[in-house]
């Protein structure tokens, strides 16, 4: 028999439970929104604080708030995400701020996750996407290899004015970047020191700016091998760079081609000058080595400034080589962008090596900290250079001790 009182009681219990369920869902929703707003407000408060605290902003992001806004305007269209019904998207400002914070401090994803109240996996994705976007929007203006004779001559003129080395297209060097061993990679990324690394090779102009960069080669390759397999060598061999034809050296009738400069680890070529071997050098050879070292020192300083200002390179990077390539290319673009804008927040007057009135070299501030996880690539015994390359080096040697090519202070420092 149908029991009406029991039915009415059951209906009341059902309605009460349903109401509690709605209340519980409401409370959970409020809690989630509170967590989101707390994270959002914290990030926004941090950004506002940094914008007001100029020293803090410079220390954490390596640039002024004005430079940050310029960067944001360039990269915002590529890193903006759409809000959904479930959540609001992380803003482009937060994404750029987080990425610059990672590059400038080298903090772990876990640390940044707590600071920004974003999941570590999301932090990882944001850093990779934003670095790729920064490289994309900056490379054409701030990381381009010259393509015309006029552009190459402008670089050579700066080397002559600042470092008194004629016909110089740039200074070349390579570095190891220490990495976490990739899974199932064996010894592929294993370098000569028994440490896993990827290789970076770069060419730098007279003002410490990168004009060519290659990243991602396996760590076991030497400097000579790195150059031999680079697209730069291929372009030089095939004449694709529109380098000016050989011309007279300043104040002389000696006709020589334009050339890069590098250390002893690189091969001697007509388009790549290196020092004489450091044994039993005569006077003229010592002068040549001194003059070449002044021009080549710019690439040492460029790497040193990069590692000092973007401290992600100060220790082993616990990321996959593909991600490290994105990070390195983005950092090089940012380096050139900030150097081009003459940002004192990025590069102080004493950060790079400098010469006093007597042309005595004073070590830059970056040398106190060293290069961190960026280490030199070992030299490899190279094949015998061509006779033309040797003759060209000898002509430069003679030019540097001639009245037309010498500098007054060179005898003091050889």
HELIX and SHEET records of a PDB file:
HELIX    1   1 UNK A    4  UNK A   52  1                                  49    
HELIX    2   2 UNK A   54  UNK A   61  1                                   8    
HELIX    3   3 UNK A   65  UNK A   79  1                                  15    
HELIX    4   4 UNK A   92  UNK A  105  1                                  14    
HELIX    5   5 UNK A  109  UNK A  116  1                                   8    
HELIX    6   6 UNK A  120  UNK A  142  1                                  23    
HELIX    7   7 UNK A  149  UNK A  163  1                                  15    
HELIX    8   8 UNK A  223  UNK A  228  1                                   6    
HELIX    9   9 UNK A  231  UNK A  238  1                                   8    
HELIX   10  10 UNK A  283  UNK A  309  1                                  27    
HELIX   11  11 UNK A  311  UNK A  314  5                                   4    
HELIX   12  12 UNK A  321  UNK A  340  1                                  20    
HELIX   13  13 UNK A  366  UNK A  369  1                                   4    
HELIX   14  14 UNK A  387  UNK A  400  1                                  14    
HELIX   15  15 UNK A  410  UNK A  413  5                                   4    
SHEET    1   A 5 UNK A 210  UNK A 218  0                                        
SHEET    2   A 5 UNK A 197  UNK A 204 -1                                        
SHEET    3   A 5 UNK A 168  UNK A 178 -1                                        
SHEET    4   A 5 UNK A 259  UNK A 261  1                                        
SHEET    5   A 5 UNK A 272  UNK A 273  1                                        
SHEET    1   B 4 UNK A 210  UNK A 218  0                                        
SHEET    2   B 4 UNK A 197  UNK A 204 -1                                        
SHEET    3   B 4 UNK A 168  UNK A 178 -1                                        
SHEET    4   B 4 UNK A 374  UNK A 376 -1                                        
SHEET    1   C 2 UNK A 247  UNK A 248  0                                        
SHEET    2   C 2 UNK A 255  UNK A 256 -1                                        
SHEET    1   D 2 UNK A 354  UNK A 355  0                                        
SHEET    2   D 2 UNK A 361  UNK A 362 -1                                        
END                                                                             
